[in-house]
Amino acid sequence: MVSAVTWLGHSTVLIEAGGLRLLTDPVLRPRVAHLTRRAPAVDPAGLGPLDAVLLSHVHRDHLDVPTLRAVGAHVPVVAPPGAAALVGGNHVVHELAPGQEMELAGVPIRATPAFHQVRRRFRDVAALGFVAGESVYFAGDTDVFDEMTELGPVDAALLPVWGWGTSLGPGHMDPRAAAHAAALIRPRTAVPIHWGTYFPAYMGLRGHPLLRDPPHDFARLVDEESPEIRAVVPAIGERLEV
């Protein structure tokens, strides 16, 4: 069965794996807090039927309650422990700790570690990555960690290569770190995400290099370090078979 990924901006990806249609970290609004969307808009109503949302963590650029509401309360959410209280609405939330697994329509969804500190509403909540159907790894937000070698082999790795501003704090990967992560995971295809979508509203420079360069730097570094891995930089809305 064909696996495919469609990047929708920032950390939001439509994953097709094992017959499931999974949406990661849905954030599709024109503005989230002080961040404005600098990429083509995506209408949640046009995504078609979804089997689940995979929520990596509860930072506002990953857990956006209005976008979840637009996706629909009938879509279950798979999330880290403690996230259910923040999701709100009438979503059914399945909480998984790193290393735990559940099945959706017979397809395994495995929660993986993520090295990313998260605090929201005065509480600490873990961060996760996910492996869907043993074919697609979605990293969420994370720094590189040695156990990434245990995540592969997978058909595709969705790896964050930047963020939403002009600098990165701990628990994030830049293009070089993400290329090293790809070398550890050994996917057939590496896809850069978490770049070029949201930027502070007070920065009106639509052509800022950080809205353009990180994924291409990542692809070049992957080619240099791991030429056996295909690095692909899709446009928003482009469906990529993996």
C-alpha positions in Angstrom: 0.0 0.0 0.0 1.4 3.4 -1.0 2.4 5.8 1.7 2.3 9.5 1.0 2.8 12.8 2.8 1.4 16.3 2.0 3.1 19.2 3.8 0.5 21.9 4.7 2.8 24.3 6.3 4.8 24.5 9.6 4.4 21.2 11.4 1.1 20.2 9.7 1.4 17.2 7.4 -1.3 14.9 6.0 0.1 11.4 6.3 -1.3 8.5 4.3 0.0 5.3 5.8 -1.5 1.8 5.9 -4.8 3.1 4.5 -5.1 5.7 7.3 -5.2 9.5 6.8 -3.5 11.2 9.7 -3.0 15.0 10.3 -0.1 16.2 12.4 -0.1 19.2 14.6 -2.8 21.1 12.7 -2.2 24.8 12.7 -3.8 26.5 9.6 -5.0 29.9 10.8 -3.8 33.2 9.2 -2.6 34.3 12.7 -1.6 32.5 15.9 -0.8 34.8 18.8 2.0 37.1 17.5 2.7 34.9 14.4 1.2 35.5 11.0 1.1 32.9 8.2 3.5 33.7 5.4 2.5 30.8 3.2 -0.5 29.8 1.1 -3.6 29.2 3.2 -5.1 25.8 3.6 -8.8 25.3 4.4 -9.3 22.5 6.9 -12.7 21.7 5.4 -10.9 20.7 2.1 -8.7 18.1 3.6 -11.2 15.2 3.2 -11.9 12.5 5.7 -9.4 12.0 8.5 -8.8 9.0 10.8 -6.9 10.9 13.5 -4.8 13.9 14.5 -1.3 13.2 15.8 -0.4 15.9 18.3 3.3 16.0 19.1 3.1 18.6 22.0 1.1 21.5 23.3 3.0 24.6 22.3 0.7 27.0 20.6 2.3 26.6 17.1 1.4 22.9 17.4 -1.7 22.7 19.4 -4.1 25.3 18.0 -7.6 24.7 19.4 -9.5 26.8 16.8 -7.8 24.8 14.0 -8.7 21.5 15.8 -12.3 22.8 16.1 -12.3 23.4 12.3 -10.9 19.9 11.6 -13.9 18.5 13.5 -14.6 17.1 16.9 -15.4 13.7 15.4 -11.6 13.2 14.6 -9.8 11.5 17.5 -6.5 12.9 18.7 -3.4 11.0 19.7 -1.3 13.0 22.1 1.2 12.9 25.0 0.1 12.4 28.6 -1.5 15.6 30.0 -2.5 17.0 26.6 -6.2 16.0 26.8 -7.0 18.8 29.3 -5.7 21.3 26.9 -7.3 20.0 23.7 -10.8 21.0 24.8 -14.0 20.5 22.8 -15.5 17.0 22.3 -12.5 15.3 20.8 -11.7 11.8 22.0 -8.0 12.0 23.1 -5.8 8.9 23.3 -2.7 9.7 25.4 0.5 7.8 24.7 3.8 7.9 26.5 7.0 7.4 24.6 7.3 3.8 23.6 3.6 3.1 23.8 1.6 2.0 20.8 -2.0 1.8 19.7 -3.8 0.6 16.6 -6.2 2.4 14.4 -8.0 0.2 11.9 -5.2 -2.4 12.4 -2.4 0.1 11.7 0.1 0.7 14.5 0.7 4.2 15.8 3.9 4.3 17.9 4.8 7.2 20.2 8.5 8.0 20.2 10.7 10.2 22.4 11.2 13.9 21.6 13.8 16.1 23.3 11.8 19.3 23.6 10.8 21.0 26.8 7.1 22.0 26.9 5.2 24.1 29.5 1.7 25.4 29.0 -0.8 26.8 31.5 1.7 26.3 34.3 2.1 22.6 33.7 4.9 20.5 32.1 3.6 18.2 29.3 5.8 15.7 27.4 6.6 16.0 23.7 6.4 13.1 21.3 7.2 12.0 17.8 5.2 9.3 16.0 5.9 6.4 13.7 2.7 5.7 11.6 2.2 2.3 10.1 6.0 1.5 10.4 6.5 3.7 7.3 6.5 7.4 8.3 8.3 9.1 11.2 7.0 12.5 12.3 9.5 14.1 14.6 7.3 16.9 16.0 9.8 19.3 17.7 13.0 17.8 19.0 16.7 18.0 19.2 18.9 15.2 17.9 19.1 12.2 20.3 21.1 9.0 20.0 18.0 6.7 20.1 17.0 8.0 16.7 19.0 5.0 15.3 16.2 2.8 16.7 13.4 4.6 14.8 14.4 3.3 11.3 14.2 2.0 8.8 11.2 4.0 7.7 10.1 5.1 4.2 10.0 8.8 5.2 11.2 11.0 8.0 9.5 14.4 8.5 12.1 16.5 10.2 11.9 20.1 11.6 14.6 22.3 10.1 13.8 25.6 11.7 11.0 27.4 13.6 9.0 30.5 13.5 11.5 33.3 14.2 15.0 34.5 13.7 16.6 32.2 16.3 16.2 28.7 17.8 16.2 27.8 21.4 17.1 24.4 22.9 15.0 21.4 21.8 15.0 22.4 18.1 17.0 21.4 15.0 18.5 23.6 12.4 19.3 22.2 8.9 22.6 20.7 10.0 21.2 19.0 13.1 18.3 17.7 11.0 20.6 16.3 8.4 22.5 14.5 11.2 19.1 13.2 12.4 18.4 11.8 9.0 21.7 10.0 8.9 20.8 8.3 12.2 17.3 7.4 11.2 18.2 6.2 7.6 14.8 6.9 5.9 14.5 6.4 2.2 13.1 9.9 1.9 13.7 12.9 4.2 11.2 15.8 4.2 11.9 19.1 5.9 9.0 20.6 7.9 8.6 23.4 10.5 9.9 26.2 8.4 8.8 29.2 6.2 5.2 29.4 7.4 4.8 31.5 10.5 6.8 34.6 11.4 6.4 37.3 13.9 3.8 39.9 12.8 6.1 42.8 13.4 8.6 41.4 10.9 7.1 42.5 7.6 9.9 41.1 5.5 8.1 38.5 3.4 11.3 37.7 1.6 13.4 37.0 4.7 16.0 34.2 4.0 14.7 32.2 6.9 11.4 31.9 5.1 13.2 30.3 2.2 16.7 28.8 2.9 16.5 26.2 5.7 15.0 23.3 3.7 17.4 23.8 0.8 20.3 23.9 3.2 19.0 20.7 4.8 18.7 19.0 1.4 22.2 19.9 0.5 23.6 18.7 3.8 21.7 15.4 3.5 23.1 14.9 0.1 26.6 15.5 1.4 26.3 13.4 4.5 24.0 10.6 3.4 23.7 10.5 -0.4 21.7 7.3 -0.2 18.8 9.3 1.3 16.5 11.2 -1.0 15.9 14.7 0.5 12.8 16.3 -1.0 11.5 19.9 -0.4 7.8 19.8 -1.3 5.7 22.9 -1.9 2.7 23.4 0.4 -0.1 21.1 -0.7 2.2 18.9 -2.9 1.5 15.2 -2.3 4.7 13.2 -2.2 4.6 9.4 -2.5 7.2 7.8 -0.3 
